[in-house]
Amino acid sequence: MKWSEHTWNKTSEIYNRILNMPFITQLAAGTLDIEKFKFYMVQDANYLEYFGRTLSLIAARVPDIGDVLHFIRFAEGAIVVENELHESYFKEFGIEEKAALSPTCHHYIHFMQSTAALAQVETAVAAVLPCFWIYKKVGDFILESQGTIHNPYRNWINTYAGDEFGLLVQKAIDICDKAAEQCTLAQQEKMTEAFITASRLEWAFWNSAWEKEKW
């Protein structure tokens, strides 16, 4: 069994909790309170700025030149492509200024950056994978179960359920599996621990938007 398959199985409970949390179920149904979605989009814009920097840091550390280019492209996608989605919603909502980082957003980005800077690079690669993989799985689940007709959040759903994003996700998974093959079992466990922590933070991030979390 590949590292990615083994690790996804270990986080299946977290993923199922995500699918059943009110933020996701109501987003899928198109009934999510717009103020909760606005809170989420503002914090997600904050997150993506630092996520792009994290991916760039990993690009500077991975040994394979091909993977360097892939992580540079991942960073470009986070900073440029996904920002276009946020900007379209910001224009629709009339949002002109950034908000301060929420507690969960602050914790998540610092977990990623410290892991990317200080942990073994294979662990860093695993730590950023849930942001790709879980979003793709959630987007696909919503599209398959609910569709996007008359859903005010259809642009968000279509972005993460799209084929283009799916190619990026599969490449990120492949890079992790290749990295794990070159690691000891102890190092693979560190990769899995980082993946599990980031998956928990994905749940916490959406929950923080549902709660409109404050310091």
N, C-alpha and C positions, 0 to 999 in steps of 0.2 A: 504493500500500500504506500502511495506517495505521502510525503510529509503533509501536503495540503489537504489530502483526503482525511488523514488521521486527525489533523488539527481541526478541520471543519466539524468532524464528528464530535470532538470534545467540546465544541462551542454551540452545538445544535440547540441546547436549552436556551442559551442567550438569544440566539436568532429567533426562536419561537416566541420568546418574551417580547422581542422587538415587533414582530408581526402582530401581536395581540395588544400592544400598548395603545391607549386612546389616541395619541397623536397620529399614529400610522393608520389605525382603522378609520379614523375620521378623515384623514387626508385622502385615503383610498375612496371613501364614499363621497368626497367633495363637500363634507359638512364641517370641516375643521374651522374653528373660530379664526377669522382673518387676523386678529391681533396676535394670536399664538403663532400663526404662520409668519407674520411680519417679524416677530421676535426671533424666530428660528432663522429667517433669511439674513437678518442683520448679524446675528452671531456666526452664521455659517460663512458670511463674507469675511468676518474677522478670522475665523479658523482657516479659511483657504489661503489667506495671505501667508500665514505661518506654515501651513502645510506645503505650499510651494517652495518656501525656503528650506524646509526639512528635506524635501525631495532633491533639491539642488545640493544640499550637504551630502546626502547619500550618493548622489552622482559623482561627487568628488572622491568618494571613498571606495566604491565598488571596484574590484580589480579588473573585471572584463570590460574592454572598451565598448563592446556592443551594449552592455548593460548601462554604461555611462550615458550613451546616447538615449537609451530608453528612459532613464530617469530624468534626463533633461527634457524629453518630450512630455513625460508625466507632469513635470513642474510647469511646463508651458500650458498644458491642459488645465491644470488647477488655477493658474494665475489668469490666463487669457480666456479660454473657452468657457469654463464654468462661471467666471466673472460676468460674462455676457448674459447668462441666465439671471444672475443676481441684479445686474443693472436694469434688465427689462422689468423685473418686479419692483425695484426701487423707483423706477419712473412711474409705474402704475400706482404705487402706494404713496408717491410724493415724499420718499425718504431722501434727504439730502446730506445728512451728517452720519458719520459712524458712531456707534454706541460703544461704551466701555465694555471690556470683556466680562462676560458672566463668569461666575465661579467655575462652572464645569468647563467652559471653553478655555479658561485660563489653565485649568489643570490638564486638559487634554493636550493643548499645544506644548506645554512645558514637558509633559511626558514624552511626546514625540521628539522634541528638539534635544532633550537630554539623552534619549536613547540613540538618536542619530549621531550625536557628537561623541558619546562616551562608551556606548556598548559596542560589542563586536558587530561589524557591519551586517552580517547575516541576521543578527537579531533586529537591527534597525530596519532591514528590508521586510521582515515579518511584522514589525510593529505598524507599518503604514498600510499593509495589505487589507485589513478589515475595512478601511475607508473606501477602498475600491470595491471589494468583493461584496460586502453587506449592502452597499447602495445598489449594486447591480441586481442582487437577489431580491431586494425589496421592490425595486422598480419593476422587475419582471413579474413578481408576484401580484402587484397591484394591477398591472396591465392585463395579465391573464385572468384575474378574478373579477376585476371591476371594469377594465377598459378606461377610456378617458373622455368619452362622449359627455358633454355638458359638465365636466369636472373643471372647476376654476383652477385647479392645480395641475392640469394636464401637461403644461410645458415642463414642469419639474419631473413628472412621471416619465414623459417621453425622453427626456435627457438621459436618465439613468437606465431606462429599459432599451435604449437604442443600440443598434449594432456597432456603431463606432465606439461607444463607451465599452461595449462588451469585448472588443478586441484589445483594448487597453487593460482591462481586468484580466483577461486570459494571459496576456504577456506578463503582468505582475505576478500571477500565480506560478507561471512557468519559471520565472526568475527565482522565486522562493524555493521551488522544488529543486532546481539546479543547485542553489546555495546549500540546501539541506543535505544533498548527496555528498557534499564535500566536508560536512561537519561530523563531529563525534556525536554520540547519543546525548551526552550532557549538553553540548552546544545546541542540538536540535530541541532539547527541552527548554532551553532559554528562548529559542525562537517561538516555541509554542506558548510559553508564559507571556511573552510580549504580545502575541496575537490575541490571547484571551483577555489581557488587560485592555487592549485597544477596542476589542469587541464590547466589553463592559462599558467603556467610555462612549461608544456609539449609542448604546441604550441610554446612558446618562445624558447625552447631548440632546436627544429628542425629548427626554423627560423634562429636562431643564426648560425647554421651550414650552412644553405643556404647562409647567408650573410658572412660567415667566419669572424665572429664578432671579433673585437679587442677593447681594452680599449681605 
